[in-house]
C-alpha cells in the first residue's frame, strides 16, 4: 500500500510540474507574440515605412516637401483609437499583398470617405472651424469636406504648399465667385 501511495504522489507531482510548464509555455508564447506585434505596429506606423514600397515614393517625396512633413502619415491616414488602428493595419496587410503581387494602380490615390478624412483634418485644424474668412464659415455650415477644396494638399508637389486657387471653387460656385 505504501508503495502504491508513493507512486500516486510522484505521478501527481509530475502532472503538476507539467501543468506549470504548460502555463509558462503558453504565457511566454503569448508574451512573445504580443511584443513582436507591438513592435510591428510601431514600425509600420512610422512615415519612413510608407517609403519602403516603390509605388509610394512620389507621394512620400511630395509629403516631405509639404507643410505637413512633421506629421506622421498615420495621423491622417488612420481613424483614431484602437479600432481605427486595427482597421488601418488590416488595410495595410491588403496593401502589402497588392504590392507583392503587383496588383495596384499608379499613381496611388486616396479612396477614403471624405467625411471621415475631414474629421482627421479637424483633429489638428479644429481652430479654423467657425473662424476665419467668411467662405470658411459657409463651407462648414453646408458640410463641405476638407478634401473637396484641399485635394492634393500634401501629396501633390504642385499644390502641397499653396492655398487652393479659384479654379477649385468653380465646380460648386460656377464662374461667378466674389473675391
Beta strands, then each sheet from edge to edge (+ up, - down):
end
